Amino acid sequence: MTRPDQQPQTFHQPLPPPGWIALSVQGNRWTASPFAPVVRLNGQVVPASYGENVLPVHPGRIRVDARCQLVAEYGHAAIDVDVAPGQTVPVSYAPPMHRFAPGRIGPGPQPREGMLAAVLLLSLQLFLALTSLALAVGSLVLSYHLMTR
């Protein structure tokens, strides 16, 4: 029993110093998605944006999960990292170039998936636009020549 002038003793273990995950999200709103990727640490959504994000975490094994979202989620990638007390662990997420390719995540800069398909698709669109323009100009020139005869 404690006397009124004594406080009860409590025994708390001191918390270990935190660790950090330095998450680099490659790309930007123009080359990846207009919305920043959704990042989860051990299933909990954390705020993140394109570029460098320093996220405080408890020491131990941490699951880093990232994905992009427009109408549906795409570009999912995940990695487990071990964070020691006071340590900063670098992780890099590369969203895909289009929604049908997977994302990439790892300890350093990652290549972006789907580059070839994106370049081919953009080339096809440019070709079709230039062909349409050439046909329109050709048809105007032909109709002008037929009218001036």
C-alpha positions as CSV (number, residue, x, y, z in Angstrom):
1,M,0.0,0.0,0.0
2,T,1.2,3.5,-0.8
3,R,1.2,6.4,1.5
4,P,-0.6,9.6,0.3
5,D,2.8,11.4,-0.2
6,Q,4.1,8.6,-2.5
7,Q,3.2,8.1,-6.1
8,P,2.7,4.5,-7.3
9,Q,5.7,3.2,-9.2
10,T,5.3,2.3,-12.8
11,F,7.8,0.4,-14.8
12,H,7.9,1.3,-18.5
13,Q,10.5,0.1,-21.0
14,P,11.9,3.0,-23.0
15,L,10.8,2.9,-26.6
16,P,13.6,2.2,-29.1
17,P,14.6,5.1,-31.3
18,P,12.6,5.2,-34.5
19,G,13.9,4.3,-37.9
20,W,13.1,5.8,-41.2
21,I,12.3,4.7,-44.7
22,A,13.5,7.1,-47.4
23,L,11.0,6.3,-50.1
24,S,11.7,7.7,-53.5
25,V,8.7,7.7,-55.9
26,Q,10.0,8.0,-59.4
27,G,8.2,10.0,-62.1
28,N,5.8,12.9,-61.8
29,R,2.2,13.8,-62.6
30,W,2.9,14.0,-66.3
31,T,4.9,10.7,-66.7
32,A,3.2,8.4,-64.3
33,S,-0.3,9.3,-63.0
34,P,-2.0,12.6,-62.1
35,F,-2.4,11.3,-58.6
36,A,0.4,10.4,-56.3
37,P,0.8,6.6,-55.7
38,V,-0.9,5.0,-52.7
39,V,1.8,3.8,-50.2
40,R,1.1,1.4,-47.3
41,L,3.5,0.5,-44.5
42,N,2.4,-2.7,-42.9
43,G,-1.0,-2.2,-44.4
44,Q,-1.5,1.3,-43.1
45,V,-1.8,4.1,-45.8
46,V,0.8,6.8,-45.3
47,P,0.9,10.1,-47.2
48,A,3.4,10.1,-50.0
49,S,4.1,12.2,-53.1
50,Y,6.4,12.0,-56.1
51,G,10.1,12.5,-55.2
52,E,11.7,11.8,-51.8
53,N,9.5,10.9,-48.8
54,V,11.0,10.2,-45.4
55,L,8.7,8.0,-43.4
56,P,9.2,7.4,-39.7
57,V,8.7,3.7,-38.7
58,H,9.2,1.5,-35.7
59,P,12.3,-0.7,-35.9
60,G,11.8,-4.2,-37.3
61,R,10.5,-5.7,-40.5
62,I,8.3,-3.3,-42.5
63,R,6.3,-4.2,-45.6
64,V,6.3,-1.3,-48.1
65,D,3.5,-1.6,-50.6
66,A,2.9,0.9,-53.4
67,R,0.5,1.2,-56.3
68,C,-1.1,3.8,-58.6
69,Q,-4.7,4.5,-58.9
70,L,-6.9,6.1,-61.6
71,V,-10.2,4.3,-62.1
72,A,-8.7,1.1,-60.8
73,E,-5.4,0.3,-59.0
74,Y,-2.4,-0.7,-61.1
75,G,1.4,-0.8,-60.9
76,H,1.4,-2.8,-57.6
77,A,4.8,-3.6,-56.1
78,A,5.8,-4.5,-52.6
79,I,9.0,-5.2,-50.6
80,D,9.9,-6.2,-47.0
81,V,12.7,-4.2,-45.4
82,D,14.4,-4.6,-42.1
83,V,14.8,-1.3,-40.2
84,A,17.2,-1.1,-37.2
85,P,16.8,1.6,-34.5
86,G,18.1,5.0,-35.9
87,Q,18.6,3.5,-39.4
88,T,17.3,5.1,-42.7
89,V,16.6,2.5,-45.3
90,P,16.4,3.7,-49.0
91,V,13.5,2.3,-51.1
92,S,12.6,3.3,-54.6
93,Y,9.2,2.8,-56.3
94,A,8.9,3.1,-60.1
95,P,5.3,3.3,-61.4
96,P,4.7,1.7,-64.8
97,M,4.5,3.7,-68.0
98,H,0.9,2.4,-68.6
99,R,-1.7,0.6,-66.5
100,F,-1.1,-2.9,-67.9
101,A,2.5,-3.2,-66.6
102,P,3.6,-3.9,-63.1
103,G,5.4,-1.4,-60.9
104,R,8.9,-1.9,-59.6
105,I,10.2,-1.5,-56.1
106,G,13.7,-2.0,-54.6
107,P,16.6,-0.6,-52.7
108,G,17.8,1.8,-55.5
109,P,16.4,3.4,-58.6
110,Q,14.3,1.0,-60.6
111,P,13.6,0.8,-64.3
112,R,10.1,1.7,-65.3
113,E,8.1,-1.1,-66.9
114,G,6.1,-0.7,-70.1
115,M,8.4,1.9,-71.8
116,L,8.4,0.0,-75.2
117,A,4.6,-0.3,-75.3
118,A,4.2,3.3,-74.4
119,V,6.6,4.5,-77.1
120,L,4.9,2.3,-79.7
121,L,1.5,3.5,-78.7
122,L,2.5,7.2,-78.8
123,S,4.2,6.6,-82.2
124,L,1.1,5.0,-83.6
125,Q,-1.0,7.9,-82.4
126,L,1.4,10.4,-83.9
127,F,1.4,8.5,-87.2
128,L,-2.4,8.4,-87.4
129,A,-2.6,12.2,-86.6
130,L,-0.1,13.1,-89.3
131,T,-1.8,10.8,-91.8
132,S,-5.2,12.4,-91.0
133,L,-3.6,15.8,-91.4
134,A,-2.0,14.9,-94.7
135,L,-5.2,13.4,-96.1
136,A,-7.2,16.5,-95.1
137,V,-4.6,18.9,-96.7
138,G,-4.5,16.7,-99.8
139,S,-8.3,16.7,-100.1
140,L,-8.3,20.5,-99.8
141,V,-5.6,20.9,-102.5
142,L,-7.4,18.5,-104.8
143,S,-10.8,20.2,-104.4
144,Y,-9.1,23.6,-105.0
145,H,-7.5,22.3,-108.2
146,L,-10.9,20.9,-109.4
147,M,-12.7,24.1,-108.7
148,T,-10.1,26.3,-110.5
149,R,-10.3,24.3,-113.7
